[in-house]
Amino acid sequence: MASPAVAPTVAPVIDLSKTESCVSITINFRMGIGRMRQIKNLKVETDTKASELRHQKRLIDSPELEEIRSQDGFLKRYVESKSCWYREATRFLPRVWLTEVDRAIVAYQTIRRPKLVAAFMHQYRLLEAVNFAPLQEALGENFDRSDYPASDIVERGFVLDFNYRNVGSANLTGMSDVIIAREQEKERSIRMEAILEWRDAMRLAGAEMVDALFDMLKPEAGKTKKMYGCHVEHLQEFIDTFPDRDLVGDTEFKKNLDVIKDAMKGVTIDRLKESKNLQTYIMSKLDSVRADMKKLVITSGRKFR
């Protein structure tokens, strides 16, 4: 018996024009010294093949260095929350967020990070003054003085740089029409993949926030549940900013958000705590869209904050 014909997959038709109102932002964080270094020829009692093992030593145990990494990560996650992945360190940033994001990056680049680096360099120079004796004692035969550059070199290695570019434009003047067409199509394909991933991340984030608020409001027999304002505030902020972040024109998902937006006008955590009827009403509205929102969610492993 012949197998039934399988309909070809139809690529979604997406209007990329909204992405051209964005800017692309590239941001890079560099550290003056790493935390770990590979150790060669380390003898360990094991029946595992040596080629299957990798051993590392901690170059320096420094809370100050870890704080720089932590704060770099915080800024990176903040930028990611306002932008859409494009490739490598480059992201789409809607212009509506540009001033706010730029202010945050510049403040960290010029004020906060230099203070963190100065705190680390103070400790590094104290170690340098005693030729890193405490580290040599801790690492023993695995200590290598060449792992620790001069302090001025380390300090220059702490860099945060970023730049903005217009989206969708490339200077290909002087190239053949064939090359220009191919490169433009390549760029459009990358942009398409990026905004579809962003759409999926937005859908997942919205569905999770709806579930969180629904679960908070859902009564449980014999239990008095705590009610947290963050569930209300986060969902309301998400809905209010969705039009600015929606680079795809996701009308399917937006119609569900509109139902919630209408229901939650003027709703605060205090009003919810005071009124069982309001809790029941909001819960019913959330429940009316939860199933449809979940159908639209495509789990891609990406998390959105």
N, C-alpha and C positions, 0 to 999 in steps of 0.2 A: 504494500500500500504506500502510495506516495505521501511524503511528509507535507503537511499544510504549508502554504507559502507564508513567509514571515514578512510583514510590512517593513519597508526600510525605515530606519530611524530618521526623523525629520529634525533638523537642527532648529532650535528656537530662533524666531525672528526678533532680534533685539535692536532697539534704536540706541545707537552709541552717542547720539548728539549731546546727551546730558553730561557725559564724561568730559566733553570738550569745554564745559564750563568749570571743570576742576583744574587744579594744578597738580603736577606730580612732585612729590617730595622725596628726597633721598637723604637719609640720616645714617651716620656711621659713628660708632663709639670705639675708641681704641684705648687700650690699657698700656701703661708704661712697663709693666712686668706681669708675667703670668703667675698663676698659683701653683701649677703642677708641671713636672718635667719627666719625660720618659727615662727609665733606668734600663741600661743594657747589661746583660750578663749577670743578672741577679739570680743567685742560687736559692731555689725554694724546693722543699721536700714535697713532691707531688708526682703522681703517675701521669699527669697531663703533659702532652707534648709541649716543649718550651715554645715552639712556634705559635701555639694557640693562646699564649698568655701575654699580657701586657702589664708591665709594672710601672708605677709612677711614684715620684717623691713629691712631697709638699715643699715648695721652695721657701715659702714664708707664711707663717700663721699670723695674719694681721686683720683684726676687726675693721680697721680703717680702710683696708683694701676691699674687704667684703662689702662695706657700706657704699663704696663707689659703684661696685657691681650691682648692688641692690637698687640704688637710686637710678642708675642707667636703665635697669630693667623696668622700673616704675615709669620713667619717661617714655620708654619704648612702648609699653602697654597703653599708655595714655594716647600716644600718637596713633597706635593701631585702632583704638576705640573710636577715633574720629575719621579714619581713612580706610581705604580699600587696597589690598595687596595688588601689586602690579608685577614686579619681578625683583628678585634678590632684595636689595635694601630700598627699593623704590615703591611708592604707594600713591594712589589717587587721593587727593584731599579736596573735598568740596570747598569752594571759595568762601562759603558762609562760615566755615570754621578757621579760615586762614589766619585772621588776626589773633584769635584766641590761642591757637596752636603755636604760632610764631612767638607770641609773648611768652608762653611757657618754656619753649625751647631756649630762647635767648636768655631768659632769667636763669635757667639751669646752667647754660653754657658759660655765662659771664659772672654769676654770683655763687650759686650753690655748689657746682662741681669744682671750681677752683678752691673753695674752702675745704672740700673733702680731700682733694689732692694734696693740699698743703698739710692737712692733718696726717696723711699717710707719709708724705715726704719727711716730716719731722721725725717720725719713728724710723724711717729707712735710714736717715742720716745718722741717727744715734747708733744703729747697727753698723753702718759703714765706718763710723769712728773707731769701733773696736774690731774692725775687719771681719764682721759677721760671726764673731766667736760663738754666740748662743746658738746660731743656726748650724755651725760646724759641729758643736757638741751634740745637737739633736740628730743630725743626719749621719754623723760618723763617717764611715768610708765612702758614703754616697754624696758627701758634700763636695761641690765643685765651685771654686771661687769665681770661675768665669760665668756662672749662672746669674751673677749679680753685677750688672753694669754700674758705672759711676752714676751718682745721684742726679747729676744734671742731664744725663742721657735718659734716665728713667722718667724724670719729670717732663721732659719734652715729648715723651711717648704717650702721655695722656692727652688725647685729642678728641673733641666732639666736633664734627663738621656736618653741614647740611646745606642743601640747595633746593631751589624750586625751578620747575620748568613748565611751560605750557603743555597740555596734553594733546596728542594727535597731530602735532606738527613736527616736521623734521626737515632740515635743510639738505636736500638732495640735488641741489643745483649742479648741473654739469654732467649728471649721470644719464644713462640711456633710459628711454621710456620703459623698457622691459624691467630694468633694475628698480626703477622708481615704483612701478606698479607692484612688483614682487615684495619690496620692502614695506610699502604701505599696507598691503594685504597681510603681511606677517605681523605688523604692528596691530592691525585691527583684530586679528585672531587672538593675540595675547591679551588685548584689552577686553575682548569678548569673554575669554576664559576667566579673567580677573573679576569682572563685574557679576558673572554668574556665580562665582564662588562667594562674592560679597552678598549677593541676594540670598544664597543658601544660609550664610552665617546670620544675616538679619532675621530670616524666618526662624531659625533655631533659637536665637536670643529672645525674640518676641514670644514664641511658644513656651519657652522655659519660664519667662516672667509671668505669663498668664497662668501657668500651672502653679507657680509659687504662691500667687495671690489666691487662687482658687483653693489650694490645699490649706492655706491659712484660715480662710473663711468657712471651710467645710466643717460642720460640727461633728464631734466624736462623742459617743455615748459615755457619760460619766467623767468626761475630761473638760477642763477649762483651758482652752488654748491661748497662748500668748499671741498678741497681735503686734506686728512690727510695721512701723511706718515706712520702712525702706521698700517693702514690697509694693506699696501704693505709689510712692514717689518714683521709684525706678521705672515702673510700667508707664506712668504718666509722662515722664521725661522721654522715654523711648517713643511713645506715640507722638508726642509733640515735635520731636526732632526727626521722625521717620521721613517726612517729605524731603528734607534736606539731604538725608543719607541715602535715599532710594535712587540709585543711579540707573536702575533698570526700568522703572515705571511699573512696579509690581502691583498692578491693580487687584490681582487675586488676593494677595495677602492684605493689602490696604483696606479692602472692604470689611474684613474681620476686625481690623484695628479701629475702623470708624464706628463699628457697633459698640466697642468698649469705650471709645472716646466719648460718645454721646452719653453713655450710661454713667461715666465717671466725672462728668462736669461738676465741679465744686465739691467733689468727694475728698475728704481728708481722713486720716487714721482716727482722729478724735470723733468725727461724725460716725464712722463705722463702729467704734467701740460703744457709742451711745445708742445705736439703733439696730436691733435685730432684724427689723424689716429691711433696712438698707443693706445689711449683710446678705440677706436672702436674695434681694433684687440683684445686687452686683454679682453674686455667685451664679445666679441663673443666666445672666448675660455672658459671663465668662464661659460657662458650660455650653452655651449655644454656639460658640465659635471654636471651642477647643479641638473638636474632632476634625474640622475642616483645616485648621491651622496645622495640625499634626500631619495631615495628608500632604501638605505642601512642603513639609520639612524634608530635606535630603541630608542625611547624616554624612558629613565629609571629614569628620575628625577635627575640624577647625573650631575653635572656641572664640566667642565674641564677648567683649566686656562692655 
